Amino acid sequence: MTTDATAEESGAHPRFAEALEELGLADLLPRVRRFPDATRTAAEAAAAIGCELSQICKSLIFAADGVPVLVLMDGASRVDVELVRQELGVEKVTRAKTEVVRETTGYAIGGVPPFGHRTRTRVLADRSLLDHDVVWAAAGTPYTVFPMDPKTLVAHAGGTLVDVREQHL
């Protein structure tokens, strides 16, 4: 059982530390990195870590016909909501409101990890994440991140690989 002290030591949110334990990933806890300044945005996280912007895995909550859905996207790209709409076969996709994000995941925007959420949601993972050997994702707080191979991350998130990033012409 993960103790609060273990979670506190790593800087990971206690709920996320518990999720790692339940998933058999407790060995990731020592690899969680805590920064004195917020890593709330992909740019802040990449600068703090010293990695490419596209190596950041953003965990974004959208409302698909009012139902929360998690989209995992590389930090250098934006989600094309029309592609998400088509992928899900729904009428309307919008960014979820702050309170919906917290209610659904148990975390604040800027610290939402790719898994270990309060409720189970449908997960779409953009294929661009697979362009890297390692990606960095939030560990439940706006100050903490953890590294993971993207295929493993998508698998633990229960994600479906899709192409939902904005294409620049």
DSSP file with accessible surface (Angstrom, degrees, kcal/mol):
  #  RESIDUE AA STRUCTURE BP1 BP2  ACC     N-H-->O    O-->H-N    N-H-->O    O-->H-N    TCO  KAPPA ALPHA  PHI   PSI    X-CA   Y-CA   Z-CA
    1    1 A M              0   0  169      0, 0.0     2,-0.3     0, 0.0    17,-0.1   0.000 360.0 360.0 360.0 130.9    0.0    0.0    0.0
    2    2 A T        -     0   0   18     16,-0.1     2,-0.2    12,-0.1    16,-0.1  -0.570 360.0-142.1 -71.1 129.1    1.3    3.4   -0.9
    3    3 A T     >  -     0   0   73     -2,-0.3     4,-2.1     1,-0.1     5,-0.2  -0.573  20.3-117.3 -89.7 158.8    1.7    5.6    2.1
    4    4 A D  H  > S+     0   0  118      1,-0.2     4,-3.1     2,-0.2     5,-0.2   0.858 118.1  58.8 -59.9 -32.2    0.9    9.3    2.1
    5    5 A A  H  > S+     0   0   60      2,-0.2     4,-3.0     1,-0.2    -1,-0.2   0.909 104.2  49.8 -63.9 -40.6    4.6    9.8    3.0
    6    6 A T  H  > S+     0   0   56      2,-0.2     4,-2.0     1,-0.2     6,-0.2   0.938 114.6  43.9 -62.4 -46.0    5.6    8.0   -0.3
    7    7 A A  H  X>S+     0   0    2     -4,-2.1     4,-1.9     1,-0.2     5,-0.6   0.928 114.3  50.1 -64.4 -42.8    3.3   10.1   -2.3
    8    8 A E  H  <5S+     0   0  161     -4,-3.1    -2,-0.2     1,-0.2    -1,-0.2   0.913 108.8  52.5 -62.4 -42.9    4.4   13.2   -0.5
    9    9 A E  H  <5S+     0   0  172     -4,-3.0    -1,-0.2     1,-0.2    -2,-0.2   0.908 113.9  42.2 -58.7 -43.4    8.1   12.4   -1.1
   10   10 A S  H  <5S-     0   0   14     -4,-2.0    -1,-0.2    -5,-0.2    -2,-0.2   0.763 105.3-128.5 -76.0 -25.7    7.5   12.0   -4.8
   11   11 A G  T  <5 +     0   0    8     -4,-1.9   132,-0.2     1,-0.3    -3,-0.2   0.314  62.3 138.7  91.3  -9.3    5.3   15.0   -5.0
   12   12 A A      < -     0   0    5     -5,-0.6    -1,-0.3    -6,-0.2   128,-0.2  -0.370  66.5 -96.9 -68.0 149.8    2.6   13.0   -6.8
   13   13 A H     >  -     0   0   52    126,-2.3     4,-2.8     1,-0.1     3,-0.3  -0.418  34.0-121.6 -61.9 137.4   -1.0   13.5   -5.9
   14   14 A P  H  > S+     0   0   65      0, 0.0     4,-2.4     0, 0.0     5,-0.2   0.882 112.9  52.1 -53.4 -39.9   -2.0   10.8   -3.3
   15   15 A R  H  > S+     0   0   78      2,-0.2     4,-2.1     1,-0.2     5,-0.1   0.907 111.9  46.7 -63.2 -39.9   -4.8    9.6   -5.6
   16   16 A F  H  > S+     0   0    0     -3,-0.3     4,-2.5     2,-0.2    -1,-0.2   0.923 110.3  52.1 -69.2 -41.0   -2.4    9.3   -8.5
   17   17 A A  H  X S+     0   0    0     -4,-2.8     4,-2.0     1,-0.2    -2,-0.2   0.914 110.7  49.1 -59.9 -40.9    0.2    7.5   -6.3
   18   18 A E  H  X S+     0   0   89     -4,-2.4     4,-2.6    -5,-0.2    -1,-0.2   0.898 108.9  52.5 -64.6 -40.9   -2.5    5.1   -5.2
   19   19 A A  H  X S+     0   0    9     -4,-2.1     4,-2.0     2,-0.2     6,-0.2   0.907 107.2  52.3 -62.6 -41.2   -3.5    4.5   -8.9
   20   20 A L  H  <>S+     0   0    0     -4,-2.5     5,-3.7     2,-0.2     6,-0.4   0.929 110.3  48.8 -60.1 -43.8    0.2    3.7   -9.8
   21   21 A E  H ><5S+     0   0   70     -4,-2.0     3,-1.7     4,-0.3     5,-0.3   0.943 111.0  49.2 -59.9 -48.7    0.2    1.1   -7.0
   22   22 A E  H 3<5S+     0   0  143     -4,-2.6    -1,-0.2     1,-0.3    -2,-0.2   0.818 111.3  50.1 -62.1 -32.2   -3.1   -0.4   -8.2
   23   23 A L  T 3<5S-     0   0   68     -4,-2.0    -1,-0.3    -5,-0.2    -2,-0.2   0.396 118.6-110.7 -86.6   1.2   -1.8   -0.6  -11.7
   24   24 A G  T < 5S+     0   0   61     -3,-1.7    -3,-0.2    -4,-0.2     3,-0.2   0.779  89.4 115.4  74.5  25.9    1.5   -2.3  -10.6
   25   25 A L    > < +     0   0   21     -5,-3.7     3,-2.6    -6,-0.2     4,-0.4   0.057  21.5 123.9-114.9  23.6    3.4    0.8  -11.5
   26   26 A A  G >   +     0   0   36     -6,-0.4     3,-1.6     1,-0.3    -5,-0.1   0.794  64.9  72.1 -57.7 -25.2    4.6    1.8   -8.0
   27   27 A D  G 3  S+     0   0  116      1,-0.3    -1,-0.3    -3,-0.2     4,-0.2   0.668  87.6  65.5 -65.8 -12.3    8.2    1.7   -9.3
   28   28 A L  G X> S+     0   0    6     -3,-2.6     3,-1.7     1,-0.2     4,-0.6   0.753  79.9  81.4 -77.0 -25.3    7.3    4.9  -11.2
   29   29 A L  G X4 S+     0   0    6     -3,-1.6     3,-1.6    -4,-0.4    -1,-0.2   0.891  88.5  51.3 -52.0 -46.4    6.9    7.0   -8.0
   30   30 A P  G 34 S+     0   0  111      0, 0.0    -1,-0.3     0, 0.0    -2,-0.1   0.728 106.5  57.6 -65.1 -16.2   10.6    7.6   -7.5
   31   31 A R  G <4 S+     0   0  125     -3,-1.7    -2,-0.2    -4,-0.2     2,-0.2   0.525  78.3 111.4 -90.4  -7.0   10.7    8.9  -11.1
   32   32 A V    <<  -     0   0   12     -3,-1.6     2,-0.5    -4,-0.6   114,-0.2  -0.491  59.7-149.5 -64.8 131.8    8.1   11.6  -10.5
   33   33 A R  E     -A  145   0A 101    112,-3.0   112,-2.1    -2,-0.2     2,-0.4  -0.934   7.3-158.7-111.2 130.9    9.7   15.0  -10.7
   34   34 A R  E     -A  144   0A 149     -2,-0.5   110,-0.2   110,-0.2   -23,-0.1  -0.897   7.0-160.4-107.5 137.1    8.5   17.9   -8.7
   35   35 A F        -     0   0   25    108,-2.6     4,-0.1    -2,-0.4    14,-0.0  -0.901  22.9-133.9-117.5 146.7    9.3   21.5   -9.8
   36   36 A P  S    S+     0   0  116      0, 0.0     2,-0.3     0, 0.0    -1,-0.1   0.829  95.1  53.7 -67.6 -30.0    9.2   24.6   -7.6
   37   37 A D  S    S-     0   0  127      1,-0.1    -2,-0.1   106,-0.1    11,-0.0  -0.772 104.7 -88.3-104.4 152.5    7.4   26.5  -10.4
   38   38 A A        -     0   0   21     -2,-0.3   105,-0.3     1,-0.1     3,-0.1  -0.193  23.4-164.7 -59.8 143.6    4.2   25.3  -12.0
   39   39 A T        +     0   0   10    103,-4.4     6,-0.2    71,-0.2    -1,-0.1  -0.332  45.4 135.1-116.7  42.0    4.3   23.0  -15.0
   40   40 A R        +     0   0  126    102,-0.1     2,-0.3     4,-0.1    -1,-0.1   0.819  61.3  48.8 -64.7 -36.7    0.7   23.7  -15.7
   41   41 A T  S  > S-     0   0   70     -3,-0.1     4,-2.5   101,-0.1     5,-0.2  -0.712  88.8-116.4-104.2 160.7    1.1   24.2  -19.4
   42   42 A A  H  > S+     0   0   15     -2,-0.3     4,-2.9     1,-0.2     5,-0.2   0.905 117.3  52.4 -60.2 -39.5    3.0   22.0  -21.9
   43   43 A A  H  > S+     0   0   61      1,-0.2     4,-2.3     2,-0.2    -1,-0.2   0.918 109.8  47.7 -64.8 -42.6    5.5   24.8  -22.5
   44   44 A E  H  > S+     0   0   84      2,-0.2     4,-2.3     1,-0.2    -1,-0.2   0.918 114.1  47.6 -63.3 -42.6    6.2   25.2  -18.8
   45   45 A A  H  X S+     0   0    4     -4,-2.5     4,-2.7     2,-0.2     5,-0.3   0.938 111.8  48.6 -65.1 -45.9    6.6   21.5  -18.4
   46   46 A A  H  X>S+     0   0    8     -4,-2.9     4,-2.8     1,-0.2     5,-1.6   0.910 112.5  49.2 -61.9 -41.4    8.9   21.1  -21.4
   47   47 A A  H  <5S+     0   0   84     -4,-2.3    -1,-0.2    -5,-0.2    -2,-0.2   0.923 113.4  46.3 -64.2 -43.7   11.1   24.0  -20.2
   48   48 A A  H  <5S+     0   0   41     -4,-2.3    -2,-0.2    -5,-0.2    -1,-0.2   0.912 119.8  39.0 -65.9 -42.2   11.4   22.6  -16.7
   49   49 A I  H  <5S-     0   0   22     -4,-2.7    -2,-0.2    -5,-0.2    -1,-0.2   0.840 104.2-127.4 -76.6 -35.4   12.2   19.1  -17.9
   50   50 A G  T  <5 +     0   0   69     -4,-2.8     2,-0.2    -5,-0.3    -3,-0.2   0.838  65.7 122.5  86.2  37.4   14.4   20.2  -20.7
   51   51 A C      < -     0   0   26     -5,-1.6    -1,-0.3    -6,-0.2     2,-0.1  -0.718  69.9 -76.0-122.7 175.4   12.6   18.1  -23.4
   52   52 A E    >   -     0   0  127     -2,-0.2     3,-1.8     1,-0.1     4,-0.2  -0.444  39.2-121.7 -68.3 147.7   10.8   18.8  -26.6
   53   53 A L  G >  S+     0   0   70      1,-0.3     3,-1.7     2,-0.2    22,-0.6   0.878 113.4  59.3 -57.0 -38.3    7.4   20.3  -26.4
   54   54 A S  G 3  S+     0   0   29     21,-0.3    -1,-0.3     1,-0.3    21,-0.1   0.618  92.0  69.1 -71.0  -9.4    5.9   17.3  -28.3
   55   55 A Q  G <  S+     0   0   43     -3,-1.8    81,-3.0    19,-0.1     2,-0.4   0.474  79.8  94.9 -86.1  -1.8    7.2   15.0  -25.6
   56   56 A I  E <   -b  136   0A  10     -3,-1.7    19,-2.1    79,-0.2     2,-0.7  -0.762  69.6-146.4 -88.7 133.7    4.7   16.4  -23.1
   57   57 A C  E     -bC 137  74A   4     79,-3.5    81,-0.5    -2,-0.4     2,-0.4  -0.898  13.0-155.4-102.0 110.4    1.5   14.4  -22.9
   58   58 A K  E     - C   0  73A  48     15,-3.5    15,-2.2    -2,-0.7     2,-0.7  -0.706   3.5-152.2 -85.2 136.3   -1.5   16.7  -22.3
   59   59 A S  E     - C   0  72A  15     -2,-0.4     2,-0.4    53,-0.3    51,-0.3  -0.931  23.5-179.4-108.6 104.3   -4.5   15.1  -20.6
   60   60 A L  E     - C   0  71A  24     11,-2.8    11,-3.3    -2,-0.7     2,-0.5  -0.910  19.1-146.7-115.2 132.5   -7.5   17.2  -21.8
   61   61 A I  E     + C   0  70A   6     -2,-0.4    35,-2.0     9,-0.2     2,-0.3  -0.848  20.6 178.0-100.2 128.5  -11.1   16.7  -20.9
   62   62 A F  E     -DC  95  69A   3      7,-2.8     7,-2.4    -2,-0.5     2,-0.6  -0.812  28.6-123.9-118.9 163.1  -13.8   17.5  -23.4
   63   63 A A  E     -DC  94  68A  16     31,-3.5    31,-2.1    -2,-0.3     2,-0.7  -0.957  20.4-165.8-109.8 118.3  -17.6   17.2  -23.3
   64   64 A A  E >  S-DC  93  67A   7      3,-3.1     3,-2.1    -2,-0.6    29,-0.2  -0.924  83.7 -26.0-106.1 105.3  -19.0   15.0  -26.1
   65   65 A D  T 3  S-     0   0   82     27,-3.1    -1,-0.2    -2,-0.7    28,-0.1   0.886 129.2 -51.2  51.6  38.1  -22.7   15.6  -26.1
   66   66 A G  T 3  S+     0   0   64     26,-0.3    -1,-0.3     1,-0.2    27,-0.1   0.336 116.6 116.6  86.1  -6.3  -22.2   16.5  -22.5
   67   67 A V  E <   -C   64   0A  95     -3,-2.1    -3,-3.1     1,-0.0    -1,-0.2  -0.829  69.7-116.1 -98.3 127.3  -20.3   13.3  -21.6
   68   68 A P  E     +C   63   0A  31      0, 0.0    54,-0.6     0, 0.0     2,-0.3  -0.315  35.5 179.0 -62.8 139.5  -16.7   13.7  -20.4
   69   69 A V  E     -Ce  62 122A   3     -7,-2.4    -7,-2.8    52,-0.2     2,-0.5  -0.992  22.0-134.2-139.1 139.8  -14.0   12.2  -22.6
   70   70 A L  E     -Ce  61 123A   1     52,-2.8    54,-2.9    -2,-0.3     2,-0.5  -0.836  16.6-166.4 -96.6 130.6  -10.3   12.3  -22.1
   71   71 A V  E     -Ce  60 124A   0    -11,-3.3   -11,-2.8    -2,-0.5     2,-0.6  -0.979   7.4-154.5-117.4 124.0   -8.0   13.2  -25.0
   72   72 A L  E     +Ce  59 125A   0     52,-3.0    54,-3.0    -2,-0.5     2,-0.3  -0.880  25.3 171.5 -96.4 123.7   -4.3   12.6  -24.7
   73   73 A M  E     -C   58   0A   0    -15,-2.2   -15,-3.5    -2,-0.6     6,-0.1  -0.976  36.9-104.5-136.4 145.8   -2.4   14.9  -27.0
   74   74 A D  E >   -C   57   0A   3     -2,-0.3     3,-1.6   -17,-0.2   -17,-0.2  -0.354  37.3-115.5 -67.9 149.9    1.3   15.8  -27.6
   75   75 A G  T 3  S+     0   0    7    -19,-2.1   -21,-0.3   -22,-0.6    -1,-0.1   0.652 110.6  55.9 -64.5 -17.8    2.3   19.1  -26.1
   76   76 A A  T 3  S+     0   0   56    -20,-0.2    -1,-0.3   -34,-0.1     2,-0.3   0.541 102.1  68.5 -91.7  -6.6    3.1   20.7  -29.5
   77   77 A S    <   -     0   0   14     -3,-1.6     2,-0.3   -24,-0.1    90,-0.1  -0.721  68.3-136.1-116.0 163.1   -0.3   20.1  -31.0
   78   78 A R        -     0   0  160     -2,-0.3    88,-3.0    88,-0.2     2,-0.3  -0.874  29.0-110.4-113.6 148.7   -3.9   21.2  -30.6
   79   79 A V  B     -H  165   0B  17     -2,-0.3     2,-0.9    86,-0.2    86,-0.2  -0.601  19.9-140.2 -78.3 133.3   -6.9   18.9  -30.6
   80   80 A D     >  -     0   0   46     84,-3.3     4,-1.9    -2,-0.3     3,-0.5  -0.845  12.8-162.7 -91.9 103.9   -9.2   19.3  -33.6
   81   81 A V  H  > S+     0   0   63     -2,-0.9     4,-2.7     1,-0.2    -1,-0.2   0.807  87.3  59.2 -63.0 -27.7  -12.7   19.0  -31.9
   82   82 A E  H  > S+     0   0   81      2,-0.2     4,-2.5     1,-0.2    -1,-0.2   0.909 106.0  47.8 -66.5 -39.8  -14.3   18.2  -35.2
   83   83 A L  H  > S+     0   0   49     -3,-0.5     4,-2.6     2,-0.2    -2,-0.2   0.893 112.1  49.8 -67.1 -37.3  -12.1   15.1  -35.6
   84   84 A V  H  X S+     0   0    0     -4,-1.9     4,-2.4    80,-0.2    -2,-0.2   0.932 110.0  51.4 -63.9 -44.1  -13.0   14.1  -32.0
   85   85 A R  H  X>S+     0   0   74     -4,-2.7     5,-1.7     1,-0.2     4,-1.4   0.938 112.8  44.9 -57.5 -47.6  -16.7   14.6  -32.8
   86   86 A Q  H  <5S+     0   0  111     -4,-2.5    -1,-0.2     1,-0.2     3,-0.2   0.908 111.7  52.8 -63.9 -43.2  -16.4   12.4  -35.9
   87   87 A E  H  <5S+     0   0   86     -4,-2.6    -1,-0.2     1,-0.2    -2,-0.2   0.887 116.9  38.1 -59.0 -41.1  -14.4    9.8  -34.0
   88   88 A L  H  <5S-     0   0   25     -4,-2.4    -1,-0.2    -5,-0.2    -2,-0.2   0.597 103.2-130.1 -88.0 -14.4  -17.0    9.6  -31.2
   89   89 A G  T  <5 +     0   0   66     -4,-1.4     2,-0.2    -3,-0.2    -3,-0.2   0.897  59.6 138.0  66.1  40.1  -20.0    9.9  -33.6
   90   90 A V      < -     0   0   23     -5,-1.7    -1,-0.2    -6,-0.2     3,-0.1  -0.671  61.3-123.0-112.9 170.6  -21.6   12.7  -31.4
   91   91 A E  S    S+     0   0  161      1,-0.2     2,-0.4    -2,-0.2    -1,-0.1   0.882  88.7  15.4 -78.0 -42.9  -23.3   15.9  -32.3
   92   92 A K        -     0   0  138     -7,-0.1   -27,-3.1     2,-0.0     2,-0.4  -0.997  53.9-170.1-145.0 136.3  -21.2   18.4  -30.3
   93   93 A V  E     +D   64   0A  14     -2,-0.4     2,-0.3   -29,-0.2   -29,-0.2  -0.996  19.4 162.4-126.1 127.5  -17.7   18.4  -28.6
   94   94 A T  E     -D   63   0A  60    -31,-2.1   -31,-3.5    -2,-0.4     2,-0.2  -0.916  47.3 -85.0-135.0 164.0  -16.6   21.3  -26.4
   95   95 A R  E     -D   62   0A 154     -2,-0.3   -33,-0.2   -33,-0.2     2,-0.1  -0.504  53.7-113.5 -64.8 136.8  -13.9   21.9  -23.8
   96   96 A A        -     0   0   13    -35,-2.0   -35,-0.1    -2,-0.2    -1,-0.1  -0.456  32.2-106.4 -73.7 146.0  -15.2   20.7  -20.5
   97   97 A K    >>  -     0   0  139     -2,-0.1     4,-2.2     1,-0.1     3,-0.7  -0.361  32.1-106.2 -68.5 153.9  -15.8   23.3  -17.8
   98   98 A T  H 3> S+     0   0   92      1,-0.3     4,-2.2     2,-0.2     5,-0.2   0.873 120.6  49.7 -48.4 -47.5  -13.3   23.5  -14.9
   99   99 A E  H 3> S+     0   0  117      1,-0.2     4,-2.5     2,-0.2    -1,-0.3   0.844 108.8  52.9 -67.8 -29.9  -15.7   22.0  -12.4
  100  100 A V  H <> S+     0   0   41     -3,-0.7     4,-2.9     2,-0.2     5,-0.3   0.912 107.8  51.6 -69.6 -40.2  -16.4   19.1  -14.8
  101  101 A V  H  X>S+     0   0    6     -4,-2.2     4,-2.9     2,-0.2     5,-0.5   0.958 114.5  42.4 -59.8 -49.4  -12.7   18.4  -15.1
  102  102 A R  H  X5S+     0   0  131     -4,-2.2     4,-2.2     1,-0.2    -2,-0.2   0.925 116.2  48.4 -65.4 -42.2  -12.3   18.3  -11.3
  103  103 A E  H  <5S+     0   0  132     -4,-2.5    -1,-0.2    -5,-0.2    -2,-0.2   0.906 117.9  40.7 -64.1 -42.4  -15.5   16.3  -10.8
  104  104 A T  H  <5S+     0   0    8     -4,-2.9    15,-1.7    -5,-0.2    -2,-0.2   0.914 131.3  21.9 -73.6 -45.2  -14.6   13.7  -13.5
  105  105 A T  H  <5S-     0   0    0     -4,-2.9    13,-1.0    -5,-0.3    -3,-0.2   0.749  90.6-127.8 -97.5 -30.4  -10.9   13.3  -12.8
  106  106 A G  S  <<S+     0   0    3     -4,-2.2     2,-0.3    -5,-0.5    -4,-0.2   0.496  78.8  96.5  89.7   4.6  -10.4   14.4   -9.2
  107  107 A Y  S    S-     0   0    1     -6,-0.5    -1,-0.3     6,-0.1    -2,-0.3  -0.895  75.6-111.4-127.7 158.2   -7.6   16.7  -10.3
  108  108 A A    >   -     0   0   32     32,-0.3     3,-2.1    -2,-0.3     4,-0.3  -0.552  47.0 -89.0 -84.6 151.4   -7.3   20.4  -11.2
  109  109 A I  T 3  S+     0   0   87      1,-0.3    -1,-0.1    -2,-0.2   -49,-0.1  -0.312 118.1  37.5 -55.3 137.2   -6.6   21.6  -14.8
  110  110 A G  T 3  S+     0   0   19    -51,-0.3    -1,-0.3     2,-0.1   -71,-0.2   0.243 117.7  53.3  97.9  -9.3   -2.9   21.7  -15.3
  111  111 A G    <   +     0   0    0     -3,-2.1    29,-0.8    29,-0.1    -2,-0.2   0.255  69.2 132.9-136.6  10.0   -2.3   18.6  -13.2
  112  112 A V        -     0   0    8     -4,-0.3    26,-0.5   -53,-0.2   -53,-0.3  -0.511  43.9-149.8 -71.0 119.2   -4.6   16.0  -14.8
  113  113 A P        -     0   0    0      0, 0.0    26,-0.1     0, 0.0    -6,-0.1  -0.396  24.9-110.5 -81.4 168.6   -2.7   12.7  -15.3
  114  114 A P  S    S+     0   0    1      0, 0.0     2,-0.3     0, 0.0     3,-0.1   0.644  97.2   8.7 -75.3 -14.5   -3.5   10.3  -18.1
  115  115 A F  S    S+     0   0   11      1,-0.1    42,-0.1   -56,-0.0   -95,-0.1  -0.931  90.9  75.4-153.6 173.6   -4.9    7.7  -15.7
  116  116 A G        +     0   0   18     -2,-0.3   -97,-0.1     1,-0.2     2,-0.1   0.797  65.3 161.1  85.9  31.7   -5.9    7.3  -12.0
  117  117 A H        -     0   0   33      2,-0.1   -12,-0.2    -3,-0.1    -1,-0.2  -0.441  52.8-117.7 -86.9 162.3   -9.1    9.4  -12.3
  118  118 A R  S    S+     0   0  131    -13,-1.0     2,-0.3   -16,-0.2   -13,-0.2   0.848  99.7  26.0 -64.1 -38.9  -12.1    9.5  -10.0
  119  119 A T  S    S-     0   0   64    -15,-1.7     2,-0.4     0, 0.0    -2,-0.1  -0.899  87.4-107.8-126.2 157.5  -14.4    8.1  -12.8
  120  120 A R        +     0   0  235     -2,-0.3     2,-0.3    -4,-0.1    -2,-0.0  -0.714  42.5 175.3 -84.4 130.1  -13.8    6.0  -15.9
  121  121 A T        -     0   0   31     -2,-0.4     2,-0.2   -54,-0.0   -52,-0.2  -0.886  39.7 -91.0-128.3 162.9  -14.1    8.0  -19.1
  122  122 A R  E     -e   69   0A 129    -54,-0.6   -52,-2.8    -2,-0.3     2,-0.5  -0.513  45.6-151.0 -68.5 140.5  -13.6    7.1  -22.7
  123  123 A V  E     -e   70   0A  10     35,-0.5    37,-2.1   -54,-0.2     2,-0.5  -0.975  15.6-172.4-125.1 124.8  -10.0    7.9  -23.7
  124  124 A L  E     -ef  71 160A   0    -54,-2.9   -52,-3.0    -2,-0.5     2,-0.5  -0.960   8.8-164.0-110.6 131.3   -8.7    8.9  -27.1
  125  125 A A  E     -ef  72 161A   0     35,-2.8    37,-2.4    -2,-0.5     2,-0.2  -0.970  20.0-126.4-119.2 121.3   -4.9    9.1  -27.5
  126  126 A D  E >   - f   0 162A   0    -54,-3.0     3,-2.0    -2,-0.5     4,-0.3  -0.469  15.8-130.4 -69.0 135.2   -3.5   10.9  -30.5
  127  127 A R  G >  S+     0   0  107     35,-2.8     3,-1.9     1,-0.3     4,-0.2   0.724  98.6  79.8 -55.8 -24.4   -1.1    8.8  -32.5
  128  128 A S  G >  S+     0   0    4      1,-0.3     3,-1.7    34,-0.2    -1,-0.3   0.771  78.8  70.3 -59.8 -23.4    1.5   11.6  -32.4
  129  129 A L  G X  S+     0   0    1     -3,-2.0     3,-1.2     1,-0.3    -1,-0.3   0.825  87.8  64.7 -62.4 -28.8    2.4   10.5  -28.9
  130  130 A L  G <  S+     0   0   53     -3,-1.9    -1,-0.3    -4,-0.3    -2,-0.2   0.522  77.8  85.1 -75.0  -2.7    4.0    7.4  -30.4
  131  131 A D  G <  S+     0   0  112     -3,-1.7     2,-0.3    -4,-0.2    -1,-0.3   0.542  88.1  62.3 -72.6  -7.2    6.6    9.5  -32.2
  132  132 A H  S <  S-     0   0   39     -3,-1.2     3,-0.1     1,-0.1   -77,-0.0  -0.879  71.6-141.5-122.4 155.0    8.7    9.5  -28.9
  133  133 A D  S    S+     0   0  148     -2,-0.3     2,-0.4     1,-0.3    18,-0.1   0.809  96.3  20.6 -77.0 -33.3   10.4    6.8  -26.8
  134  134 A V        -     0   0   51     15,-0.2     2,-0.3    16,-0.1    -1,-0.3  -0.999  66.6-172.2-138.1 138.0    9.4    8.6  -23.7
  135  135 A V  E     - G   0 148A   0     13,-2.8    13,-2.3    -2,-0.4     2,-0.4  -0.897  18.5-133.7-123.7 159.6    6.7   11.2  -22.9
  136  136 A W  E     +bG  56 147A  31    -81,-3.0   -79,-3.5    -2,-0.3     2,-0.3  -0.947  25.3 178.7-115.2 134.2    6.1   13.2  -19.8
  137  137 A A  E     -bG  57 146A   1      9,-2.3     9,-2.4    -2,-0.4   -79,-0.1  -0.897  36.6 -85.7-132.2 160.5    2.7   13.6  -18.2
  138  138 A A  E     - G   0 145A  17    -81,-0.5     7,-0.3   -26,-0.5   -27,-0.1  -0.340  26.0-148.8 -64.4 144.9    1.2   15.3  -15.1
  139  139 A A        -     0   0    0      5,-1.8  -126,-2.3     2,-0.5  -123,-0.2  -0.168  64.8 -73.1-108.0  33.9    1.4   13.3  -11.9
  140  140 A G  S    S+     0   0    5    -29,-0.8   -32,-0.3     4,-0.2   -29,-0.1   0.355 113.0  70.0  97.9  -7.0   -1.8   14.8  -10.4
  141  141 A T  S >  S-     0   0   24      3,-0.3     3,-1.2   -31,-0.1    -2,-0.5  -0.956  85.1-114.9-136.2 161.0   -0.6   18.3   -9.5
  142  142 A P  T 3  S+     0   0   20      0, 0.0  -103,-4.4     0, 0.0  -101,-0.1   0.461 115.8  50.7 -73.2   2.6    0.5   21.4  -11.5
  143  143 A Y  T 3  S+     0   0   81   -105,-0.3  -108,-2.6  -132,-0.2     2,-0.4   0.384 100.0  71.2-117.0  -1.6    4.0   20.9  -10.1
  144  144 A T  E <   +A   34   0A   0     -3,-1.2    -5,-1.8  -110,-0.2    -3,-0.3  -0.937  47.6 171.3-128.5 145.3    4.7   17.2  -10.9
  145  145 A V  E     -AG  33 138A   5   -112,-2.1  -112,-3.0    -2,-0.4    -7,-0.2  -0.938  12.1-157.0-140.4 161.1    5.4   15.1  -14.0
  146  146 A F  E     - G   0 137A   0     -9,-2.4    -9,-2.3    -2,-0.3     2,-0.3  -0.989  16.7-125.7-140.2 150.3    6.4   11.5  -14.7
  147  147 A P  E     + G   0 136A   7      0, 0.0     2,-0.3     0, 0.0   -11,-0.2  -0.710  34.4 159.0 -95.0 146.7    8.1    9.8  -17.7
  148  148 A M  E     - G   0 135A  12    -13,-2.3   -13,-2.8    -2,-0.3    -2,-0.0  -0.965  47.7 -99.0-160.6 150.2    6.7    6.8  -19.5
  149  149 A D     >  -     0   0   66     -2,-0.3     4,-2.3   -15,-0.2     3,-0.3  -0.534  40.6-128.2 -68.5 132.8    6.9    5.1  -22.8
  150  150 A P  H  > S+     0   0    4      0, 0.0     4,-2.8     0, 0.0     5,-0.2   0.841 104.2  55.4 -60.5 -34.1    3.9    6.3  -24.7
  151  151 A K  H  > S+     0   0  146      2,-0.2     4,-2.2     1,-0.2     5,-0.1   0.924 111.8  44.7 -63.9 -42.4    2.5    2.8  -25.7
  152  152 A T  H  > S+     0   0   51     -3,-0.3     4,-2.7     2,-0.2     5,-0.2   0.912 112.7  52.1 -66.0 -42.3    2.5    1.8  -22.0
  153  153 A L  H  X S+     0   0    1     -4,-2.3     4,-2.0     1,-0.2    -2,-0.2   0.947 111.1  46.2 -59.8 -48.8    0.9    5.1  -21.0
  154  154 A V  H  X>S+     0   0   10     -4,-2.8     5,-2.8     1,-0.2     4,-0.7   0.911 112.6  51.4 -62.2 -41.3   -1.9    4.8  -23.6
  155  155 A A  H ><5S+     0   0   73     -4,-2.2     3,-1.0    -5,-0.2    -2,-0.2   0.935 111.3  46.2 -62.9 -46.0   -2.5    1.1  -22.5
  156  156 A H  H 3<5S+     0   0   61     -4,-2.7    -1,-0.2     1,-0.3    -2,-0.2   0.814 111.1  53.0 -68.5 -27.7   -2.8    2.1  -18.8
  157  157 A A  H 3<5S-     0   0   10     -4,-2.0    -1,-0.3    -5,-0.2    -2,-0.2   0.612 110.9-124.4 -78.9 -12.4   -5.1    5.0  -19.7
  158  158 A G  T <<5 +     0   0   46     -3,-1.0   -35,-0.5    -4,-0.7    -3,-0.2   0.817  53.1 170.6  71.8  31.1   -7.3    2.5  -21.7
  159  159 A G      < -     0   0   20     -5,-2.8     2,-0.5    -6,-0.2   -35,-0.2  -0.395  35.6-139.9 -82.8 151.5   -6.9    4.7  -24.7
  160  160 A T  E     -f  124   0A  68    -37,-2.1   -35,-2.8    -2,-0.1     2,-0.3  -0.934  28.9-120.9-102.9 128.1   -7.8    4.2  -28.3
  161  161 A L  E     +f  125   0A  59     -2,-0.5     2,-0.3   -37,-0.2   -35,-0.2  -0.565  47.8 155.2 -73.5 129.4   -5.2    5.4  -30.8
  162  162 A V  E     -f  126   0A   3    -37,-2.4   -35,-2.8    -2,-0.3     2,-0.6  -0.879  48.2-115.6-143.5 171.4   -6.7    8.0  -33.1
  163  163 A D        +     0   0   88     -2,-0.3   -37,-0.1   -37,-0.2   -76,-0.1  -0.903  54.3 138.5-114.4  97.8   -5.7   11.0  -35.3
  164  164 A V        +     0   0    0     -2,-0.6   -84,-3.3     2,-0.1     2,-0.2   0.139  29.2 116.5-128.7  19.3   -7.4   14.0  -33.7
  165  165 A R  B    S-H   79   0B  76    -86,-0.2   -86,-0.2     1,-0.1     2,-0.1  -0.633  74.1 -97.6 -91.6 151.2   -4.7   16.8  -33.9
  166  166 A E        -     0   0   61    -88,-3.0     2,-0.5    -2,-0.2   -88,-0.2  -0.423  36.7-139.2 -61.1 135.0   -5.2   19.9  -35.9
  167  167 A Q        -     0   0  122     -2,-0.1     2,-0.5   -90,-0.1    -1,-0.1  -0.867   8.7-144.7-100.3 129.4   -3.5   19.6  -39.2
  168  168 A H              0   0  151     -2,-0.5    -2,-0.0     1,-0.0     0, 0.0  -0.833 360.0 360.0 -96.6 126.8   -1.6   22.7  -40.4
  169  169 A L              0   0  218     -2,-0.5    -1,-0.0     0, 0.0     0, 0.0  -0.508 360.0 360.0 -86.6 360.0   -1.8   23.3  -44.1
